[in-house]
């Protein structure tokens, strides 16, 4: 089969492809594969006769000619516990959590040494998005977007295929934050424009305590969130996509788009309440804002402005169509497709994760095309990335001989 | 859960390569969860379905960067809820959309723009469709083909995706309708049943007398109601982490366009050598005899050279 591929594609699959294929096969032979096999066996016993399905068909167990895939983790969202010196970053590609010491650095060209990588079927980790740490309970938690539908929590020190403590949550969860004051956990839900609240430590199918949702909230496809325990506020960044029709089949009003925004609420709000403040408009530069963090000491908000390839700093109390106080952007900053931000006020730094292979640590007051103080890397410097997030669908462009793949 | 870009790769690309073009940014009106994309050679357009905004967006072929769509189909008249699969009929100048939530097939003019009503809708109890995930159109045989993750069992209520999801349903399959069918009509043919191996079908393509589809047999039940208010009755926790476990019974299957009933596929791509864990998207290049697959578990695309399947 590979020989045929070589003839028709005018090129031999590279060593990387063959290595990737081996890695995939090894993966399927692990506990992941065993659990999948258990499901398959149950289906066969139920009413499917897969021996017959596959037995009479042509084709079969064929190797691919080509695979496009990134064999490294891809950083997504960052969580931090400055008191215990931990940084935790979610990874949607390998479906893992990477744990680093807060003073770790990778000023060489190699990957940064991680304290732990939590990964495997017992972890429930899949499309890992929002990360939050709870220093009081010494727990690190992550929420799973798409068909994950959960918050998975692990004790500090967890590693490998560690059995998670899990909570079922609505479909499309993204941001995650804790309140030590209210002993609650908050999640943003993209698909039905809400922030939903649970008791800290909730597991199983425990019911939510409350939610902020409805047209008056002005939320539309909320992503990252922060909880400001000092000022009793909770904030969310919104991509601006809105559709009640998505989740309400009796709703005939269709969907709409609105400009991206930051919506800030009282942290005890409930129901269809208007935000205390909204940052939105042309001057804000918001462009697919995905991550957000608050600095209650210096009264600032940082935003990972994904499609703007920038980090925007606003006054914590800003409102309306306002310009950022500072913008970090440019080739020296190395900020490309930033997904999340976090303040480390103990070291007066601002952390930024790119979707891909690097996180950067800046001086908290950095501005313009600033150079990072140091890097955290999950792959050797310069490693490219295919950049898949959730490659669900595909098309073939016959005019240009190209594959078209959305995230 | 990441940047919802649309990336383009050379067909012969392999390994850890970056896209040669990428459409991204607020101006594009792209959302996460693009569960359908198609290329229309007739108009040289890329069309994407955007469930989180109940919209369809169209870009000129070869678009790159932060560009506005040339057309957006969105609004109350469109009857769009969760558009997933897309297909363009270049012969009859029509756009066919499969809506997962309403379980309707919606047909629009191929140049539809704005708040436009569909010119035909296939949907209702008689169709037996539930959870349409992919559509294809066969102008040669005058057919529309839809694949579903489930199908309504006889006597099931007219419920759609919402609170009744996974109740009174049977496994999904391949539904074949006359292209001009309209309203609550029975399919002309249905490929489904234990011998087909289809518990849930994901996406579909058609070429001459062959139907190509991805089959995902890992059971998935969302823990909450679709509106996200409360866990479903009987829910005890999150679903099995299907993306990390994979399922050896997932496969790519090829059937004849004339098949009907509980018919095994005539050609499959299946097994550990494929490297796939959970195939979902499918595209085909008949000229080179290739099938292209996306797999969210692995996080990549797979190209198979299988001229014998065409």
Interface residues (C-beta under 8 A of the other chain):
Chain A: X1 X4 X5 X8 X9 X10 X11 X13 X14 X16 X17 X20 X21 X24 X25 X27 X28 X29 X32 X33 X35 X36 X37 X39 X40 X43 X44 X47 X48 X49 X50 X52 X53 X54 X56 X57 X58 X59 X60 X61 X62 X63 X64 X65 X66 X67 X68 X69 X70 X71 X72 X74 X76 X92 X93 X94 X95 X120 X121 X123 X124 X125 X126 X127 X128 X129 X144 X145 X146 X147 X148 X149 X150 X166 X167 X168 X169 X170 X171 X172 X174 X189 X190 X191 X192 X194 X196 X203 X204 X205 X207 X208 X221 X239 X240 X241 X242 X243 X245 X246 X247 X248 X249 X252 X253 X254 X255 X256 X257 X259 X260 X286 X287 X288 X290 X306 X307 X337 X339 X355 X383 X384 X385 X386 X387 X388 X389 X390 X391 X392 X393 X394 X395 X396 X397 X398 X399 X400 X401 X402 X403 X404 X405 X406 X407
Chain B: X1 X2 X3 X4 X5 X6 X7 X8 X9 X10 X11 X12 X13 X14 X15 X16 X17 X18 X19 X20 X22 X24 X25 X26 X29 X30 X31 X32 X33 X34 X35 X36 X37 X38 X39 X41 X44 X46 X48 X50 X51 X52 X53 X54 X55 X61 X62 X66 X74 X75 X76 X77 X78 X79 X80 X81 X82 X101 X102 X115 X160 X161 X162 X194 X195 X196 X197 X199 X203 X217 X218 X219 X220 X222 X223 X224 X226 X227 X228 X229 X230 X231 X235 X236 X237 X238 X239 X240 X241 X242 X243 X244 X245 X246 X247 X248 X249 X251 X253 X254 X264 X265 X266 X267 X268 X269 X270 X271 X272 X273 X274 X275 X277 X280 X281 X282 X283 X284 X285 X287 X288 X289 X290 X292 X293 X294 X295 X296 X298 X299 X300 X301 X302 X303 X304 X305 X306 X308 X309
